[in-house]
Amino acid sequence: MSIAILPEYQNKGIGKALVQEFLNEMQQCGMRQVNLTTDKDGNDAVNAFYARLGFQLVRSFVTPEGRWMNEYTISLNSEDADA
């Protein structure tokens, strides 16, 4: 699954709202954590976006096809987030 915002609508808070709503839904479903992966190279804006939302970089890895990826996680458990 991917999310994308058309360039003319970027930097208006739409992506942030989409991710926050998804995280809220996952928390309501009882999920305690969300992980995601995104490209590492040539993707600085997206990596910074997830960091600003509170995602923590867990690791970087190379796919079998040679594509560098970053894996992020965020806790949905309020006790974990406060720790």
Residue, then its C-alpha position, 0 to 999 in steps of 0.5 A: m500500500s502506498i500514499a501519494i499526494l499530487p504535487e500541487y496539493q503537497n505541503k498543505g497537511i493532506g499527507k499528514a492528515l491521511v497518516q494520522e487518520f490511518l494511525n488513529e484507525m489502527q489504534q482503534c482496531g487494537m494495533r499497538q505498533v505500525n511499521l512501514t518501509t520507504d526508499k532510502d536513496g533519493n527520498d529525503a523529503v519522504n524520510a523526513f516526513y515520517a520522522r516529523l510524524g514520530f516514526q523511528l528508523v529501525r533499520s536500512f536494508v537492501t532488497p534482493e533486487g538491490r533497492w535500499m529501503n528504510e524501515y520505520t516504526i511508531s508505537l500506538n500505545s500511549e504508555d510506549a510513546d511517553a517512555 
